[in-house]
Amino acid sequence: MSIDGPITIETRISDAIKICPEAPEIFREMGMGCCACMAASAETIGEGAEMHEVDAQTIVDRLNEACK
């Protein structure tokens, strides 16, 4: 996936961090310590959200809002 364009549930966590400087803080606020996790380079936001029982669409919405 290209890291251009809006962040989606299929965006890798590591790409979201590259796109949105506020991403680490948003992930932490949502209960996902993904930035330091080894899986962040391969795991999508949707996969991470499922593992942490967090609503993926809420994370995506917050990330895209922060990156406007």
Backbone as a printed PyTorch tensor [residue, N CA C, xyz], in Angstrom:
tensor([[[  0.8400,  -1.1920,   0.0000],
         [  0.0000,   0.0000,   0.0000],
         [  0.8770,   1.2430,   0.0000]],

        [[  0.5010,   2.2130,  -0.7690],
         [  1.1760,   3.4990,  -0.7700],
         [  0.8160,   4.2400,   0.5090]],

        [[  1.7300,   5.0690,   0.9810],
         [  1.4020,   5.8290,   2.1780],
         [  0.8260,   7.1900,   1.8370]],

        [[  0.4310,   7.3840,   0.5890],
         [ -0.2640,   8.6010,   0.1950],
         [ -1.7580,   8.3890,   0.3730]],

        [[ -2.4700,   9.4720,   0.5840],
         [ -3.9190,   9.3730,   0.6800],
         [ -4.3870,   9.1710,   2.1000]],

        [[ -5.6900,   8.9940,   2.2600],
         [ -6.2330,   8.8620,   3.6170],
         [ -5.8160,   7.5410,   4.2660]],

        [[ -5.7680,   7.5710,   5.5700],
         [ -5.4930,   6.3790,   6.3540],
         [ -6.7670,   5.5450,   6.3970]],

        [[ -6.6250,   4.2280,   6.2560],
         [ -7.7690,   3.3240,   6.2950],
         [ -7.4980,   2.2100,   7.3030]],

        [[ -8.4760,   1.3720,   7.5090],
         [ -8.3270,   0.2190,   8.3990],
         [ -7.2270,  -0.7050,   7.8840]],

        [[ -6.9920,  -0.7070,   6.5790],
         [ -5.9700,  -1.5630,   5.9720],
         [ -4.5680,  -0.9470,   5.9770]],

        [[ -4.4340,   0.2860,   6.4460],
         [ -3.1240,   0.9400,   6.5140],
         [ -2.2830,   0.2750,   7.5960]],

        [[ -1.0270,  -0.0190,   7.2780],
         [ -0.1350,  -0.5670,   8.3000],
         [  0.0990,   0.4910,   9.3770]],

        [[  0.2330,   0.0480,  10.6110],
         [  0.4580,   0.9650,  11.7290],
         [  1.7090,   1.8020,  11.4790]],

        [[  2.7590,   1.1850,  10.9940],
         [  4.0060,   1.9170,  10.7320],
         [  3.8080,   2.9970,   9.6710]],

        [[  2.9690,   2.7320,   8.6730],
         [  2.6910,   3.7430,   7.6530],
         [  1.8660,   4.8860,   8.2300]],

        [[  0.9160,   4.5700,   9.1030],
         [  0.1010,   5.6180,   9.7330],
         [  0.9980,   6.5580,  10.5350]],

        [[  2.0130,   6.0060,  11.1800],
         [  2.9470,   6.8260,  11.9560],
         [  3.7530,   7.7360,  11.0350]],

        [[  4.1130,   7.2470,   9.8490],
         [  4.8350,   8.0720,   8.8750],
         [  3.9460,   9.1850,   8.3300]],

        [[  2.6720,   8.8860,   8.1070],
         [  1.7300,   9.8440,   7.5380],
         [  1.3410,  10.9060,   8.5560]],

        [[  1.1380,  10.4860,   9.7840],
         [  0.5430,  11.3510,  10.7980],
         [  1.4430,  11.4330,  12.0350]],

        [[  2.1200,  12.5390,  12.2270],
         [  3.0050,  12.6760,  13.3850],
         [  2.2900,  12.5000,  14.7310]],

        [[  0.9880,  12.7530,  14.7670],
         [  0.2180,  12.6170,  15.9980],
         [ -0.2060,  11.1740,  16.2680]],

        [[  0.0710,  10.2700,  15.3480],
         [ -0.3940,   8.8830,  15.4540],
         [  0.0320,   8.1830,  16.7430]],

        [[  1.2930,   8.2820,  17.1570],
         [  1.6660,   7.5700,  18.3840],
         [  0.8070,   7.9630,  19.5890]],

        [[  0.5470,   9.2520,  19.7220],
         [ -0.2890,   9.7220,  20.8380],
         [ -1.7210,   9.2020,  20.7010]],

        [[ -2.2610,   9.2270,  19.4970],
         [ -3.6290,   8.7410,  19.2730],
         [ -3.7150,   7.2520,  19.5650]],

        [[ -2.7550,   6.4760,  19.1000],
         [ -2.7510,   5.0400,  19.3920],
         [ -2.7130,   4.7950,  20.9020]],

        [[ -1.8550,   5.5240,  21.6130],
         [ -1.7700,   5.3540,  23.0710],
         [ -3.0830,   5.7190,  23.7550]],

        [[ -3.6810,   6.8390,  23.3410],
         [ -4.9500,   7.2630,  23.9300],
         [ -6.0500,   6.2220,  23.7290]],

        [[ -5.9640,   5.4910,  22.6280],
         [ -6.9750,   4.4830,  22.3090],
         [ -6.6490,   3.1150,  22.9120]],

        [[ -5.5650,   3.0360,  23.6840],
         [ -5.2180,   1.7790,  24.3290],
         [ -4.3360,   0.8650,  23.5150]],

        [[ -3.6890,   1.4310,  22.5050],
         [ -2.8040,   0.6370,  21.6460],
         [ -1.3870,   1.1820,  21.7570]],

        [[ -0.4890,   0.4210,  22.3690],
         [  0.9050,   0.8280,  22.4760],
         [  1.6920,   0.3750,  21.2590]],

        [[  1.1270,   0.5490,  20.1010],
         [  1.6330,  -0.0370,  18.8610],
         [  2.9670,   0.5120,  18.3820]],

        [[  3.2940,   1.6880,  18.7560],
         [  4.4810,   2.3170,  18.1800],
         [  5.7590,   1.5820,  18.5490]],

        [[  5.7870,   0.9730,  19.7030],
         [  6.9790,   0.2530,  20.1430],
         [  6.8840,  -1.2450,  19.8690]],

        [[  5.7900,  -1.6760,  19.3170],
         [  5.5450,  -3.0960,  19.0910],
         [  6.2190,  -3.5550,  17.7950]],

        [[  6.8220,  -4.7260,  17.8350],
         [  7.4690,  -5.2820,  16.6430],
         [  6.4680,  -5.5210,  15.5140]],

        [[  5.2190,  -5.7750,  15.8520],
         [  4.2080,  -6.0650,  14.8410],
         [  3.7700,  -4.8220,  14.0690]],

        [[  4.1100,  -3.6320,  14.5470],
         [  3.6470,  -2.3990,  13.9140],
         [  4.0740,  -2.2780,  12.4560]],

        [[  5.1970,  -2.8840,  12.0940],
         [  5.6650,  -2.7610,  10.7160],
         [  4.8640,  -3.6250,   9.7500]],

        [[  4.1920,  -4.6440,  10.2520],
         [  3.4410,  -5.5470,   9.3810],
         [  1.9430,  -5.5410,   9.6540]],

        [[  1.5430,  -5.1090,  10.8310],
         [  0.1420,  -5.1910,  11.2350],
         [ -0.6320,  -3.9680,  10.7690]],

        [[ -1.8630,  -4.1990,  10.3100],
         [ -2.7110,  -3.0810,   9.9110],
         [ -3.4030,  -2.4950,  11.1400]],

        [[ -3.9520,  -1.3210,  10.9620],
         [ -4.7120,  -0.7000,  12.0530],
         [ -5.8600,  -1.6040,  12.4620]],

        [[ -6.5290,  -2.1930,  11.4950],
         [ -7.6440,  -3.0940,  11.7890],
         [ -7.2160,  -4.2950,  12.6050]],

        [[ -6.0750,  -4.8900,  12.2540],
         [ -5.5760,  -6.0510,  12.9930],
         [ -5.1770,  -5.6700,  14.4190]],

        [[ -4.4980,  -4.5440,  14.5500],
         [ -4.0910,  -4.0810,  15.8730],
         [ -5.2860,  -3.7480,  16.7410]],

        [[ -6.2730,  -3.1080,  16.1450],
         [ -7.4780,  -2.7490,  16.8920],
         [ -8.2060,  -3.9950,  17.3820]],

        [[ -8.2720,  -4.9960,  16.5330],
         [ -8.9240,  -6.2430,  16.9210],
         [ -8.1940,  -6.8980,  18.0910]],

        [[ -6.8730,  -6.9070,  18.0420],
         [ -6.0740,  -7.5120,  19.1180],
         [ -6.2830,  -6.7950,  20.4490]],

        [[ -6.4940,  -5.4730,  20.3750],
         [ -6.6410,  -4.6640,  21.5880],
         [ -8.0990,  -4.3630,  21.9330]],

        [[ -9.0130,  -4.9510,  21.1560],
         [-10.4570,  -4.7570,  21.3560],
         [-10.8320,  -3.2720,  21.3580]],

        [[-10.3510,  -2.5900,  20.3170],
         [-10.5960,  -1.1660,  20.1260],
         [-11.3010,  -0.9990,  18.7800]],

        [[-12.1550,   0.0150,  18.6650],
         [-12.8660,   0.2510,  17.4070],
         [-11.9210,   0.8520,  16.3650]],

        [[-11.6390,   0.0940,  15.3240],
         [-10.6870,   0.5130,  14.2880],
         [-11.1420,   1.7680,  13.5640]],

        [[-12.4210,   1.8840,  13.2830],
         [-12.8950,   3.0490,  12.5340],
         [-12.7300,   4.3320,  13.3410]],

        [[-12.8880,   4.2540,  14.6430],
         [-12.6710,   5.4280,  15.4910],
         [-11.2210,   5.8790,  15.4100]],

        [[-10.3020,   4.9260,  15.4400],
         [ -8.8780,   5.2670,  15.3160],
         [ -8.6010,   5.9150,  13.9650]],

        [[ -9.1030,   5.3060,  12.9100],
         [ -8.8950,   5.8360,  11.5540],
         [ -9.4550,   7.2530,  11.4430]],

        [[-10.6460,   7.4660,  11.9640],
         [-11.2560,   8.8010,  11.9050],
         [-10.3990,   9.8260,  12.6440]],

        [[ -9.9210,   9.4590,  13.8220],
         [ -9.0820,  10.3780,  14.6050],
         [ -7.7690,  10.6700,  13.8880]],

        [[ -7.1560,   9.6490,  13.3010],
         [ -5.9020,   9.8460,  12.5820],
         [ -6.0870,  10.7690,  11.3860]],

        [[ -7.1290,  10.5250,  10.6090],
         [ -7.3580,  11.3660,   9.4280],
         [ -7.7100,  12.7930,   9.8280]],

        [[ -8.4380,  12.9810,  10.9080],
         [ -8.7710,  14.3120,  11.3830],
         [ -7.4900,  15.0410,  11.8240]],

        [[ -6.6220,  14.3520,  12.5260],
         [ -5.3740,  14.9550,  13.0300],
         [ -4.4230,  15.3210,  11.8920]],

        [[ -4.5270,  14.6460,  10.7710],
         [ -3.5830,  14.8270,   9.6760],
         [ -4.0800,  15.7370,   8.5720]],

        [[ -5.1780,  16.4140,   8.8040],
         [ -5.6970,  17.3230,   7.7720],
         [ -4.7510,  18.4700,   7.5150]]])
